Amino acid sequence: MNSELNKKALLHGAIIGSVGIAISIIAYLISDDAYFSWRSITLMIVSFSLLIHLGRKERKTNHEGFLSFAEAFWYCSITMFITIYCNEIFYIFVFNVLNPALQDVFIAQSIESTEQMLMIFEKDMSKIDESISEIERQVRNSFKPFSLIANSWQILTQAMIVGLIGALFIKKSKPLFEED
């Protein structure tokens, strides 16, 4: 793979990650509710839009206007991995340093929404209670710095899925036949 493209992917991932952190800070300063409600969807839309914009710009300026699907996929996956990782680091910072009391609010909201969803599909309350306690344990563990390492495979999987979709928008193959 192209090492210059990889370097640009790392840079663009840091840029998009920084934008995501700025969105998170704005949401946090507005209210706890804003941090938990619209921040996630806003981050997804803005991050994906920037990924496509920066990827197309990179393709046009440094690759003669052409990137294969594999190169575009690699670029998108690296960029999104760095983006998600930056946002996860900030997430851990918010919940452990900036405002540890948010952990309880987040856990309560997570349990409430999960319980509502489980009640639709599962009628046995003992199974629901068991699932809720497991989810609470997992959410509490997600606030620990070690969770970055433990969940890296999930971050990589998410980045690769977004990379597949993003590569469809960024790739542009060279024409098979030259026009005279």
VOVO-874242 format. One line per field, with one value per atom (N, C-alpha, C): residue number from 1; x, y, z; atom name. Coordinates in Angstrom, 3 decimals, always signed. Layout:
i (NUM,...)
X (X,...)
Y (Y,...)
Z (Z,...)
at (CA,...)
END
This chain:
i (1,1,1,2,2,2,3,3,3,4,4,4,5,5,5,6,6,6,7,7,7,8,8,8,9,9,9,10,10,10,11,11,11,12,12,12,13,13,13,14,14,14,15,15,15,16,16,16,17,17,17,18,18,18,19,19,19,20,20,20,21,21,21,22,22,22,23,23,23,24,24,24,25,25,25,26,26,26,27,27,27,28,28,28,29,29,29,30,30,30,31,31,31,32,32,32,33,33,33,34,34,34,35,35,35,36,36,36,37,37,37,38,38,38,39,39,39,40,40,40,41,41,41,42,42,42,43,43,43,44,44,44,45,45,45,46,46,46,47,47,47,48,48,48,49,49,49,50,50,50,51,51,51,52,52,52,53,53,53,54,54,54,55,55,55,56,56,56,57,57,57,58,58,58,59,59,59,60,60,60,61,61,61,62,62,62,63,63,63,64,64,64,65,65,65,66,66,66,67,67,67,68,68,68,69,69,69,70,70,70,71,71,71,72,72,72,73,73,73,74,74,74,75,75,75,76,76,76,77,77,77,78,78,78,79,79,79,80,80,80,81,81,81,82,82,82,83,83,83,84,84,84,85,85,85,86,86,86,87,87,87,88,88,88,89,89,89,90,90,90,91,91,91,92,92,92,93,93,93,94,94,94,95,95,95,96,96,96,97,97,97,98,98,98,99,99,99,100,100,100,101,101,101,102,102,102,103,103,103,104,104,104,105,105,105,106,106,106,107,107,107,108,108,108,109,109,109,110,110,110,111,111,111,112,112,112,113,113,113,114,114,114,115,115,115,116,116,116,117,117,117,118,118,118,119,119,119,120,120,120,121,121,121,122,122,122,123,123,123,124,124,124,125,125,125,126,126,126,127,127,127,128,128,128,129,129,129,130,130,130,131,131,131,132,132,132,133,133,133,134,134,134,135,135,135,136,136,136,137,137,137,138,138,138,139,139,139,140,140,140,141,141,141,142,142,142,143,143,143,144,144,144,145,145,145,146,146,146,147,147,147,148,148,148,149,149,149,150,150,150,151,151,151,152,152,152,153,153,153,154,154,154,155,155,155,156,156,156,157,157,157,158,158,158,159,159,159,160,160,160,161,161,161,162,162,162,163,163,163,164,164,164,165,165,165,166,166,166,167,167,167,168,168,168,169,169,169,170,170,170,171,171,171,172,172,172,173,173,173,174,174,174,175,175,175,176,176,176,177,177,177,178,178,178,179,179,179,180,180,180)
X (+0.836,+0.000,+0.876,+0.301,+0.959,+1.215,+2.491,+2.801,+2.362,+2.379,+1.894,+0.397,-0.327,-1.770,-2.021,-1.205,-1.334,-1.066,-0.052,+0.252,-0.909,-1.487,-2.637,-3.826,-3.998,-5.095,-4.936,-3.711,-3.456,-3.741,-3.270,-3.508,-4.998,-5.684,-7.113,-7.911,-7.469,-8.115,-7.981,-6.794,-6.578,-7.417,-7.532,-8.341,-9.812,-10.322,-11.737,-11.984,-11.030,-11.147,-11.201,-10.400,-10.410,-11.743,-12.298,-13.622,-14.661,-14.552,-15.473,-15.355,-14.145,-13.939,-14.540,-14.375,-14.962,-16.494,-17.095,-18.551,-18.946,-18.173,-18.457,-18.345,-17.337,-17.177,-18.358,-18.777,-19.937,-21.183,-21.405,-22.573,-22.496,-21.299,-21.114,-21.391,-20.944,-21.159,-22.624,-23.345,-24.774,-25.549,-25.438,-26.120,-25.757,-26.033,-25.822,-26.728,-27.945,-28.900,-28.396,-27.837,-27.288,-26.126,-25.316,-24.178,-24.643,-25.770,-26.250,-27.224,-27.835,-28.871,-28.345,-28.078,-27.773,-26.296,-25.418,-23.977,-23.575,-24.087,-23.672,-24.046,-25.277,-25.707,-24.981,-24.752,-24.015,-22.580,-21.959,-20.595,-20.536,-21.503,-21.498,-21.633,-22.575,-22.814,-21.615,-21.118,-19.987,-18.731,-18.459,-17.263,-17.308,-18.447,-18.546,-18.447,-19.080,-19.009,-17.569,-16.856,-15.453,-14.582,-14.861,-14.121,-14.236,-15.452,-15.681,-15.031,-15.228,-14.657,-13.129,-12.497,-11.035,-10.492,-11.204,-10.774,-10.816,-11.888,-11.984,-10.943,-10.723,-9.711,-8.323,-8.029,-6.750,-6.612,-7.657,-7.639,-7.351,-8.008,-7.887,-6.506,-5.978,-4.735,-3.468,-3.461,-2.212,-2.201,-3.299,-3.356,-3.920,-3.714,-4.134,-5.630,-6.394,-7.844,-8.338,-7.442,-7.843,-7.352,-8.232,-7.883,-8.642,-7.957,-8.647,-9.523,-10.422,-11.281,-10.428,-9.403,-8.544,-7.833,-7.295,-6.617,-7.606,-8.790,-9.807,-10.276,-10.429,-10.844,-9.781,-8.526,-7.426,-7.380,-7.482,-7.486,-8.644,-9.846,-11.030,-10.930,-10.458,-10.361,-9.364,-8.195,-7.196,-7.740,-8.324,-8.848,-9.916,-10.854,-11.935,-11.435,-10.441,-9.887,-9.295,-8.514,-7.905,-8.995,-9.989,-11.096,-11.829,-12.212,-12.961,-12.091,-10.831,-9.925,-9.783,-9.631,-9.541,-10.796,-11.954,-13.203,-13.381,-12.906,-12.968,-12.067,-10.907,-10.002,-10.684,-11.328,-12.034,-13.208,-13.921,-15.037,-14.552,-13.441,-12.890,-12.462,-11.881,-11.487,-12.697,-13.788,-14.995,-15.532,-15.634,-16.259,-15.360,-14.070,-13.173,-12.540,-12.358,-11.653,-12.576,-13.182,-13.979,-15.227,-15.983,-17.218,-17.556,-16.938,-17.199,-18.660,-19.408,-20.823,-21.643,-21.153,-21.864,-21.938,-21.017,-21.052,-22.408,-22.881,-24.150,-25.323,-25.281,-26.343,-26.350,-25.162,-25.052,-25.507,-25.108,-25.514,-27.027,-27.615,-29.071,-29.796,-29.320,-29.952,-29.773,-28.611,-28.347,-29.241,-29.364,-30.195,-31.659,-32.116,-33.513,-33.852,-33.003,-33.282,-33.154,-32.197,-32.024,-33.202,-33.652,-34.781,-36.042,-36.268,-37.427,-37.339,-36.165,-35.976,-36.147,-35.605,-35.712,-37.149,-37.919,-39.312,-40.143,-39.728,-40.433,-40.206,-38.971,-38.602,-38.648,-38.433,-38.333,-39.386,-40.127,-41.190,-40.760,-39.715,-39.234,-38.402,-38.931,-38.263,-36.912,-36.754,-35.462,-34.364,-34.695,-33.712,-33.419,-34.445,-34.246,-33.332,-33.591,-32.750,-31.311,-31.146,-29.807,-29.080,-29.792,-29.209,-28.859,-29.732,-29.492,-28.246,-28.079,-26.890,-25.607,-25.664,-24.502,-24.181,-25.194,-25.000,-24.431,-24.940,-24.416,-22.931,-22.544,-21.132,-20.285,-20.784,-20.040,-19.906,-20.980,-20.936,-19.964,-19.988,-19.043,-17.598,-17.350,-15.991,-15.569,-16.537,-16.192,-15.609,-15.745,-15.192,-13.719,-13.205,-11.823,-10.871,-9.708,-8.739,-8.339,-8.311,-7.951,-8.959,-10.171,-11.194,-10.789,-9.927,-9.431,-8.698,-7.876,-7.122,-8.053,-8.897,-9.792,-10.803,-11.206,-12.222,-11.643,-10.336,-9.718,-10.250,-10.552,-11.079,-12.452,-13.264,-14.562,-14.381,-13.435,-13.156,-12.660,-11.780,-11.271,-12.397,-13.288,-14.422,-15.315,-15.631,-16.448,-15.758,-14.461,-13.707,-13.704,-13.598,-13.579,-14.945,-16.013,-17.353,-17.583,-17.234,-17.349,-16.394,-15.224,-14.260,-14.810,-15.552,-16.175,-17.170,-17.981,-18.983,-18.304,-17.364,-16.663,-15.882,-15.281,-14.494,-15.364,-16.632,-17.543,-17.697,-17.626,-17.778,-16.458,-15.338,-14.042,-13.347,-13.528,-12.795,-13.160,-12.202,-12.432,-11.361,-11.789,-10.857,-10.396,-9.195,-8.695,-9.519,-9.748,-10.517,-9.772,-10.527,-9.926,-9.359,-10.003,-9.570,-9.280,-8.213,-7.844,-8.649,-9.161,-9.858,-8.837,-9.074,-8.146,-8.495)
Y (-1.194,+0.000,+1.251,+2.315,+3.601,+4.221,+4.415,+4.950,+6.406,+7.173,+8.559,+8.594,+7.674,+7.587,+7.200,+6.297,+5.903,+7.080,+7.876,+9.057,+10.049,+10.234,+11.136,+10.583,+9.268,+8.654,+8.916,+8.800,+9.088,+10.552,+11.448,+12.880,+13.202,+12.676,+12.948,+12.338,+11.189,+10.597,+11.493,+12.073,+12.996,+14.261,+14.751,+15.953,+15.676,+14.574,+14.247,+13.935,+13.259,+12.994,+14.278,+15.263,+16.562,+17.280,+17.199,+17.788,+17.084,+15.765,+15.012,+15.406,+15.619,+16.061,+17.445,+18.327,+19.674,+19.583,+18.708,+18.515,+17.994,+17.059,+16.507,+17.571,+18.437,+19.510,+20.465,+20.823,+21.719,+21.079,+19.798,+19.108,+19.030,+18.761,+18.681,+20.022,+21.108,+22.435,+22.863,+22.371,+22.708,+22.049,+20.718,+20.008,+18.523,+17.840,+16.391,+15.710,+16.202,+15.620,+15.734,+16.877,+17.069,+16.103,+15.890,+14.985,+13.564,+13.176,+11.811,+11.643,+12.719,+12.547,+12.791,+14.023,+14.311,+14.249,+14.152,+14.136,+12.958,+11.775,+10.583,+10.661,+11.014,+11.077,+12.201,+13.312,+14.422,+13.993,+13.282,+12.793,+11.865,+10.968,+10.033,+10.763,+11.683,+12.403,+13.262,+14.038,+14.927,+14.118,+13.071,+12.255,+11.605,+11.033,+10.379,+11.400,+12.548,+13.604,+14.085,+14.301,+14.721,+13.628,+12.379,+11.259,+11.274,+11.416,+11.421,+12.651,+13.806,+15.044,+14.977,+14.620,+14.563,+13.453,+12.339,+11.235,+11.603,+12.251,+12.680,+13.748,+14.641,+15.684,+15.048,+14.077,+13.365,+12.629,+11.961,+11.247,+12.205,+13.349,+14.312,+14.984,+15.362,+16.152,+15.301,+14.117,+13.358,+12.021,+11.652,+10.330,+10.404,+11.541,+11.755,+11.513,+11.647,+11.493,+10.064,+9.107,+7.700,+6.995,+6.231,+5.344,+4.043,+2.928,+1.641,+1.450,+0.499,+0.226,-0.185,-1.004,-1.466,-0.291,+0.620,+1.787,+2.678,+2.880,+3.707,+3.046,+1.734,+1.002,+1.133,+0.959,+1.062,+2.464,+3.473,+4.870,+5.110,+4.711,+4.946,+4.204,+2.968,+2.172,+2.783,+3.183,+3.806,+5.114,+5.922,+7.219,+7.041,+6.136,+5.952,+5.310,+4.428,+3.835,+4.927,+5.808,+6.906,+7.840,+8.139,+9.011,+8.436,+7.176,+6.534,+6.442,+6.113,+6.005,+7.339,+8.429,+9.764,+10.071,+9.759,+10.029,+9.146,+7.908,+7.029,+7.530,+8.031,+8.602,+9.785,+10.636,+11.774,+11.308,+10.295,+9.700,+9.250,+8.548,+8.082,+9.277,+10.296,+11.510,+12.194,+12.319,+12.967,+12.203,+10.891,+10.095,+9.807,+10.013,+9.741,+10.984,+12.036,+13.217,+14.435,+14.733,+15.946,+15.921,+14.821,+14.735,+13.267,+12.681,+11.275,+10.986,+12.004,+11.796,+11.417,+11.735,+11.375,+9.869,+9.137,+7.681,+7.138,+7.592,+7.101,+7.498,+8.707,+9.165,+8.305,+8.059,+7.260,+5.831,+5.256,+3.885,+3.807,+4.770,+4.775,+4.877,+5.754,+5.888,+4.627,+4.025,+2.794,+1.659,+1.532,+0.471,+0.693,+1.926,+2.239,+1.898,+2.321,+2.052,+0.566,-0.110,-1.542,-2.316,-1.920,-2.598,-2.472,-1.298,-1.110,-2.007,-2.106,-2.938,-4.415,-4.850,-6.258,-6.645,-5.720,-6.029,-6.284,-5.721,-5.965,-7.399,-7.886,-9.192,-10.327,-10.030,-11.066,-10.825,-11.874,-11.743,-12.244,-13.031,-13.586,-12.538,-12.030,-10.956,-11.390,-12.670,-13.108,-12.997,-13.298,-13.158,-11.680,-10.851,-9.410,-8.861,-9.238,-8.770,-9.240,-10.483,-11.028,-10.251,-9.961,-9.205,-7.786,-7.177,-5.800,-5.731,-6.696,-6.668,-6.879,-7.705,-7.912,-6.645,-5.983,-4.738,-3.655,-3.577,-2.586,-2.824,-4.090,-4.425,-4.005,-4.276,-3.919,-2.400,-1.683,-0.222,+0.355,-0.158,+0.325,+0.075,-1.058,-1.364,-0.464,+0.057,+0.898,+2.246,+2.612,+3.875,+3.764,+2.552,+2.344,+2.514,+3.108,+3.282,+1.968,+0.889,-0.409,-0.843,-0.291,-0.690,-0.325,+0.690,+1.033,-0.140,-0.790,-1.934,-3.134,-3.368,-4.517,-4.416,-3.200,-3.014,-2.592,-2.684,-2.276,-3.087,-4.342,-5.163,-4.650,-4.145,-3.581,-2.277,-1.466,-0.207,-0.510,-1.505,-1.885,-2.412,-3.205,-3.728,-2.588,-1.663,-0.507,+0.299,+0.520,+1.290,+0.590,-0.721,-1.462,-1.459,-1.511,-1.456,-0.087,+0.960,+2.314,+2.458,+1.829,+1.856,+1.249,+0.153,-0.464,+0.490,+1.122,+2.051,+3.293,+3.845,+5.044,+4.814,+3.634,+3.332,+3.365,+3.024,+3.088,+4.516,+5.488,+6.897,+7.529,+6.964,+7.583,+6.951,+5.669,+4.991,+5.570,+5.527,+5.889,+5.168,+4.244,+3.435,+4.171,+3.824,+4.375,+3.769,+4.545,+4.000,+2.839,+1.859,+0.704,+1.041,+1.966,+2.347,+3.837,+4.193,+5.592,+6.208,+7.409,+8.123,+8.835,+8.821,+9.494,+10.929)
Z (+0.000,+0.000,+0.000,-0.376,-0.523,+0.857,+1.206,+2.538,+2.690,+1.610,+1.681,+1.975,+1.382,+1.634,+3.095,+3.622,+5.029,+5.965,+5.642,+6.467,+6.431,+5.241,+5.118,+5.900,+5.888,+6.636,+8.130,+8.638,+10.056,+10.370,+9.505,+9.699,+9.651,+8.650,+8.514,+9.674,+10.168,+11.334,+12.557,+12.732,+13.860,+13.694,+12.466,+12.216,+12.508,+11.962,+12.183,+13.652,+14.302,+15.740,+16.549,+16.155,+16.847,+16.665,+15.478,+15.237,+16.107,+16.212,+17.062,+18.523,+18.980,+20.360,+20.563,+19.583,+19.682,+19.772,+18.977,+19.041,+20.414,+20.951,+22.285,+23.364,+23.261,+24.249,+24.191,+22.982,+22.832,+23.433,+23.132,+23.683,+25.202,+25.736,+27.183,+27.843,+27.215,+27.784,+27.719,+26.722,+26.618,+27.757,+27.866,+28.962,+28.904,+30.004,+30.037,+29.023,+28.900,+27.964,+26.525,+26.174,+24.823,+24.595,+25.625,+25.496,+25.211,+25.797,+25.622,+24.469,+24.001,+22.983,+21.565,+21.201,+19.802,+19.446,+20.422,+20.144,+19.262,+19.546,+18.796,+17.329,+17.043,+15.645,+14.908,+15.597,+14.995,+14.681,+15.613,+15.384,+14.177,+14.062,+12.933,+11.603,+11.525,+10.274,+9.896,+10.843,+10.562,+10.226,+10.985,+10.740,+9.365,+9.000,+7.699,+6.570,+6.737,+5.718,+5.517,+6.629,+6.529,+5.914,+6.256,+5.679,+4.155,+3.656,+2.212,+1.579,+2.181,+1.635,+1.568,+2.691,+2.729,+1.832,+1.761,+0.904,-0.575,-0.985,-2.385,-2.711,-1.765,-1.968,-2.098,-1.247,-1.308,-2.641,-3.065,-4.348,-5.500,-5.475,-6.566,-6.586,-5.426,-5.396,-5.464,-4.877,-4.780,-5.519,-6.130,-6.771,-8.183,-8.824,-10.202,-10.410,-9.348,-9.446,-9.365,-9.098,-9.086,-7.827,-7.217,-6.104,-6.317,-6.156,-6.255,-5.022,-5.092,-3.937,-2.736,-2.966,-1.863,-1.191,-1.988,-1.419,-0.666,-1.244,-0.590,+0.707,+0.689,+1.889,+2.981,+2.605,+3.558,+4.171,+3.302,+3.751,+4.730,+4.348,+5.195,+6.521,+6.489,+7.715,+8.700,+8.205,+9.082,+9.644,+8.767,+9.199,+10.280,+10.060,+11.034,+12.328,+12.236,+13.456,+14.347,+13.754,+14.518,+15.052,+14.224,+14.635,+15.845,+15.746,+16.833,+18.084,+17.912,+19.057,+19.781,+19.010,+19.625,+20.435,+19.870,+20.569,+21.796,+21.739,+22.904,+24.031,+23.677,+24.694,+25.380,+24.598,+25.189,+26.052,+25.590,+26.340,+27.720,+27.762,+29.039,+29.897,+29.278,+29.998,+30.633,+29.876,+30.396,+31.605,+31.483,+32.537,+33.727,+33.605,+34.724,+35.329,+34.544,+35.031,+35.068,+33.941,+33.812,+34.699,+34.626,+35.405,+35.702,+36.726,+37.057,+37.416,+37.840,+38.176,+36.942,+35.764,+34.526,+34.323,+34.946,+34.826,+35.269,+36.420,+36.943,+36.056,+35.511,+34.605,+33.348,+32.796,+31.579,+31.818,+32.938,+33.270,+33.418,+34.123,+34.311,+32.968,+32.080,+30.760,+29.930,+30.011,+29.261,+29.742,+31.056,+31.613,+31.257,+31.355,+31.044,+29.583,+28.663,+27.248,+26.931,+27.547,+27.323,+27.896,+29.067,+29.694,+28.845,+28.292,+27.416,+26.193,+25.620,+24.440,+24.776,+25.905,+26.297,+26.613,+27.166,+27.501,+26.244,+25.135,+23.872,+23.407,+23.555,+23.014,+24.025,+25.269,+26.300,+27.377,+27.712,+28.719,+30.098,+30.156,+31.425,+32.164,+33.279,+34.028,+34.600,+34.940,+35.487,+34.425,+33.177,+32.097,+31.827,+31.928,+31.733,+32.814,+34.077,+35.187,+35.033,+34.582,+34.365,+33.258,+32.190,+31.075,+31.499,+32.286,+32.746,+33.616,+34.522,+35.389,+34.578,+33.542,+32.673,+31.887,+31.391,+30.643,+31.551,+32.779,+33.723,+33.987,+34.130,+34.352,+33.146,+31.941,+30.733,+30.577,+30.881,+30.766,+31.787,+33.015,+34.036,+33.606,+32.979,+32.515,+31.354,+30.599,+29.445,+29.863,+31.136,+31.619,+31.996,+32.045,+32.469,+31.286,+31.519,+30.427,+29.750,+30.495,+29.913,+28.852,+28.914,+27.943,+26.514,+26.357,+25.014,+24.389,+25.175,+24.669,+24.493,+25.488,+25.438,+24.299,+23.963,+22.925,+21.583,+21.425,+20.161,+18.983,+19.209,+18.115,+17.670,+18.618,+18.245,+17.478,+17.910,+17.213,+15.804,+15.681,+14.359,+13.469,+14.023,+13.250,+12.787,+13.667,+13.277,+12.186,+12.346,+11.359,+10.002,+10.004,+8.742,+8.062,+8.839,+8.255,+7.622,+8.346,+7.785,+6.598,+6.694,+5.601,+4.324,+4.452,+3.278,+2.618,+3.425,+2.890,+2.324,+3.069,+2.624,+1.336,+1.198,-0.009,-1.261,-1.115,-2.265,-2.778,-1.875,-2.249,-2.715,-2.291,-2.582,-3.790,-3.994,-5.067,-6.426,-7.287,-8.683,-9.479,-10.293,-11.062,-12.312,-12.748,-14.001,-15.138,-16.179,-17.304,-17.960,-18.412,-19.051,-20.424,-21.096,-22.438,-22.465,-23.123,-23.271,-24.404,-24.178,-25.244,-26.110,-27.398,-28.315,-28.487)
at (N,CA,C,N,CA,C,N,CA,C,N,CA,C,N,CA,C,N,CA,C,N,CA,C,N,CA,C,N,CA,C,N,CA,C,N,CA,C,N,CA,C,N,CA,C,N,CA,C,N,CA,C,N,CA,C,N,CA,C,N,CA,C,N,CA,C,N,CA,C,N,CA,C,N,CA,C,N,CA,C,N,CA,C,N,CA,C,N,CA,C,N,CA,C,N,CA,C,N,CA,C,N,CA,C,N,CA,C,N,CA,C,N,CA,C,N,CA,C,N,CA,C,N,CA,C,N,CA,C,N,CA,C,N,CA,C,N,CA,C,N,CA,C,N,CA,C,N,CA,C,N,CA,C,N,CA,C,N,CA,C,N,CA,C,N,CA,C,N,CA,C,N,CA,C,N,CA,C,N,CA,C,N,CA,C,N,CA,C,N,CA,C,N,CA,C,N,CA,C,N,CA,C,N,CA,C,N,CA,C,N,CA,C,N,CA,C,N,CA,C,N,CA,C,N,CA,C,N,CA,C,N,CA,C,N,CA,C,N,CA,C,N,CA,C,N,CA,C,N,CA,C,N,CA,C,N,CA,C,N,CA,C,N,CA,C,N,CA,C,N,CA,C,N,CA,C,N,CA,C,N,CA,C,N,CA,C,N,CA,C,N,CA,C,N,CA,C,N,CA,C,N,CA,C,N,CA,C,N,CA,C,N,CA,C,N,CA,C,N,CA,C,N,CA,C,N,CA,C,N,CA,C,N,CA,C,N,CA,C,N,CA,C,N,CA,C,N,CA,C,N,CA,C,N,CA,C,N,CA,C,N,CA,C,N,CA,C,N,CA,C,N,CA,C,N,CA,C,N,CA,C,N,CA,C,N,CA,C,N,CA,C,N,CA,C,N,CA,C,N,CA,C,N,CA,C,N,CA,C,N,CA,C,N,CA,C,N,CA,C,N,CA,C,N,CA,C,N,CA,C,N,CA,C,N,CA,C,N,CA,C,N,CA,C,N,CA,C,N,CA,C,N,CA,C,N,CA,C,N,CA,C,N,CA,C,N,CA,C,N,CA,C,N,CA,C,N,CA,C,N,CA,C,N,CA,C,N,CA,C,N,CA,C,N,CA,C,N,CA,C,N,CA,C,N,CA,C,N,CA,C,N,CA,C,N,CA,C,N,CA,C,N,CA,C,N,CA,C,N,CA,C,N,CA,C,N,CA,C,N,CA,C,N,CA,C,N,CA,C,N,CA,C,N,CA,C,N,CA,C,N,CA,C,N,CA,C,N,CA,C,N,CA,C,N,CA,C,N,CA,C,N,CA,C,N,CA,C,N,CA,C,N,CA,C,N,CA,C,N,CA,C,N,CA,C,N,CA,C,N,CA,C,N,CA,C,N,CA,C,N,CA,C,N,CA,C,N,CA,C)
END
